[in-house]
Each structure stands twice: as C-alpha cells, then as structure tokens.
Amino acid sequence: MRALVLFAHPCPESLSAALHARVVETLTARGWEVDDCDLNAEGFDPVLSETERRGYHEVPANLGPVAAHVERLRAAQALVLVFPVWNFGFPAILKGYFDRVFLPGVSFRLEGGRVKPNLTHIRRLAAVTTYGGTRWRAFMAGDPPRKIVRRAVWHVTRPEKTRYLALYGINRATETQHAGFLDRVEREMERF
C-alpha cells in the first residue's frame, strides 16, 4: 500500500509533529510505502494565484504549477492528513493545498455540471487532528474540518475505509492524555 501523508504544522516540537511522526513510523513498520509530505518543510505555497484561478478549469493546463504534487496524489492508495484545527478550520497551508491541488481533472471532473469523483484509487482516508476547544464547541461551530474530510474529501475519493481521529481540548489536556492519543493513533494506523 502506498500512502501520501500530508502534514501541516510549522513547529517541530508540537503535538501535531509527534502525531505525524507516529503515523509515518507505524505505516512504515507495516511495510507501507510512505510519501511523507511536510507542507511547511517543503515550502508549499498555499496561495492560489490570479493566473491559476483564471486557468482553473483548463484541464490539463491547470496542473502546471502543482504538477509534482498532483503526481504524488495520483500515486497514492491512501491519504492521511495530519494537522491541527485552528479557528475551527485547516491551517492555511493545508487549505491552500486543497485549493491548488484538488483541481478539476485531478480530484474531480465535471459532467453535466455535476462533480464526479476522480481520486477513486485512494482506498483509505484518514485525518489525525487536534482541537484547542472541546468537542461541544467544535460541534456548535459546525466542525468544518470534520465535515470537509468526511464529506467533501470523502466524496472525491470514495474510500473503502475512513477514519477521523481527533483530540479535543488540547489546551487543557495533560501529558497523559497526549500520550493516550498518540497510542490511539498508532493502534488505528496498525489497523488502517
């Protein structure tokens, strides 16, 4: 199995970085081929330019600026997103990845004005994330990251298996809770 792990956090000492490392280590230990894409370390530019937006629907010319990332996504059989939730959304760099790489002809195709999934080679989808707020606060805000992963990203991939692993309330969580979540992520990745 070949997994693309998309990691979005700028600080190497963060809990997100520890989660990212645990995901990569666990999948690698299972014998998976892991394409580890640390968006910050790779200097991914999240800004969709005017030129890119104007050519957004021009398949395949729209691939030009992000062709290498498109190749990596197309080579994946599993997609694992590791990110913190900030202000009830994705970090800008991950949102920008979706804006720039999940293009027409890549993640979806338009047929009769309807979106049709185009990443159906991705058989497994997972998100590993942390929230500063409680589950209740996230629920009251609509929990956009959960909905985007479980609805929008799910729709264009149609995976056989989907996991959304979240630790809520990290602002008040103890080291024991952090360690417990790391262990949970490891167990889930062993079964993924």
C-alpha positions in Angstrom: 0.0 0.0 0.0 1.3 3.5 -0.9 0.2 6.3 1.5 0.6 10.1 0.9 0.8 11.7 4.4 0.1 15.4 4.3 1.4 17.2 7.3 0.6 20.8 8.1 2.2 22.4 11.2 5.2 24.7 11.3 6.6 23.7 14.7 8.7 20.5 15.1 8.1 20.3 18.8 4.3 20.4 18.5 1.9 17.5 19.4 0.9 17.6 15.7 4.6 16.8 14.8 4.6 13.9 17.2 1.4 12.6 15.7 2.8 13.0 12.2 6.0 11.0 13.2 3.8 8.3 14.8 1.7 7.9 11.7 4.8 7.7 9.4 6.6 5.3 11.7 3.6 3.0 12.1 2.7 2.8 8.4 6.4 2.3 7.5 6.7 -0.5 10.1 3.7 -2.2 8.5 5.6 -2.3 5.2 3.8 0.5 3.5 5.5 2.9 1.1 5.0 6.3 2.6 5.3 9.6 0.7 5.8 12.0 3.6 4.8 15.5 2.5 5.6 18.0 5.2 4.0 21.1 3.5 5.8 23.6 5.7 9.2 22.0 5.4 8.8 21.7 1.6 7.8 25.3 1.4 4.5 24.7 -0.3 2.9 27.9 -1.5 -0.7 27.9 -0.4 -1.8 30.9 -2.4 -3.9 30.3 -5.5 -2.7 33.0 -7.9 -4.8 35.0 -10.2 -3.3 33.1 -13.2 -4.1 29.8 -11.6 -7.6 30.8 -10.8 -8.3 32.0 -14.3 -7.0 28.7 -15.7 -8.6 26.6 -13.0 -11.0 24.7 -15.4 -8.5 24.3 -18.2 -7.6 20.6 -18.0 -4.7 19.6 -18.2 -3.0 23.0 -18.4 -4.3 23.8 -14.8 -1.8 21.2 -13.5 1.3 23.1 -14.5 2.1 25.0 -11.2 1.5 22.0 -9.0 2.3 19.0 -11.3 4.7 17.4 -8.8 2.1 17.4 -6.1 -0.6 16.1 -8.5 1.7 13.2 -9.4 2.2 12.4 -5.7 -1.5 12.4 -5.1 -2.2 10.3 -8.1 0.3 7.7 -6.9 -1.3 7.3 -3.5 -3.6 4.5 -2.5 -4.2 6.0 0.9 -4.3 9.6 2.1 -3.6 10.6 5.7 -4.0 14.2 6.8 -2.2 15.3 10.0 -3.0 18.8 11.1 -4.2 21.0 14.0 -7.5 22.7 13.8 -7.0 26.5 14.1 -10.0 28.8 14.4 -12.3 25.9 13.5 -10.5 25.3 10.2 -7.5 23.9 8.5 -4.1 25.6 8.7 -3.8 27.9 5.7 -1.1 25.8 4.1 -3.4 22.7 4.1 -6.4 24.7 2.8 -4.2 26.1 0.1 -3.1 22.6 -0.8 -6.8 21.7 -1.4 -7.3 24.9 -3.4 -4.3 24.4 -5.6 -4.0 20.6 -6.0 -7.6 19.3 -5.7 -8.3 20.6 -9.2 -10.8 19.8 -12.0 -9.3 16.8 -13.7 -7.4 15.8 -10.5 -9.8 15.3 -7.6 -13.0 15.7 -9.6 -14.4 16.1 -13.0 -17.4 18.0 -14.1 -20.0 16.1 -16.0 -23.2 17.9 -16.9 -22.4 20.5 -14.2 -22.1 17.8 -11.6 -19.0 16.9 -9.6 -17.8 13.3 -10.2 -15.1 11.7 -8.0 -11.7 11.4 -9.7 -9.5 10.1 -6.9 -11.1 6.7 -6.5 -7.7 5.0 -6.5 -7.4 6.3 -2.9 -8.9 3.3 -1.0 -8.2 4.7 2.5 -8.7 8.1 4.0 -7.7 9.3 7.5 -7.4 12.6 9.3 -5.4 12.9 12.6 -6.0 16.2 14.3 -6.2 18.2 17.4 -8.5 21.0 18.6 -7.9 23.6 21.2 -11.6 23.7 22.0 -13.9 20.9 23.3 -15.9 18.6 21.1 -19.0 20.5 22.1 -17.5 23.9 21.0 -16.4 22.3 17.7 -19.9 20.8 17.2 -21.6 24.2 17.9 -19.2 25.8 15.3 -20.2 23.2 12.8 -16.9 21.4 12.9 -15.9 22.4 9.4 -12.7 20.2 9.2 -14.6 17.1 10.1 -17.3 17.8 7.6 -14.8 18.6 4.8 -12.8 15.4 5.4 -15.9 13.1 5.9 -18.0 14.7 3.1 -16.0 16.7 0.5 -12.7 14.8 0.5 -14.6 11.5 1.0 -16.8 12.4 -2.0 -13.9 12.8 -4.4 -12.1 9.7 -3.1 -14.9 7.2 -2.2 -12.5 5.2 0.0 -13.3 1.8 1.5 -12.1 3.0 4.9 -12.3 6.4 6.5 -11.0 7.4 9.9 -11.3 10.8 11.7 -9.1 10.8 14.8 -9.4 13.9 16.9 -8.1 15.0 20.3 -10.3 17.9 21.6 -9.5 20.3 24.3 -5.7 20.1 23.9 -5.4 23.5 25.7 -6.3 21.7 28.9 -5.1 18.2 28.1 -2.5 16.5 30.2 0.7 14.8 29.0 -1.1 11.5 29.8 -3.9 12.5 27.5 -1.4 13.4 24.8 0.3 10.1 25.2 -3.0 8.2 25.1 -4.0 9.9 21.9 -0.6 9.1 20.3 -1.1 5.5 21.3 -4.7 5.5 19.9 -3.4 6.9 16.6 -0.7 4.2 16.5 -3.4 1.5 17.0 -5.6 3.0 14.3 -2.8 3.1 11.8 -1.9 -0.5 12.6 -5.4 -1.4 11.5 -5.7 1.1 8.7 
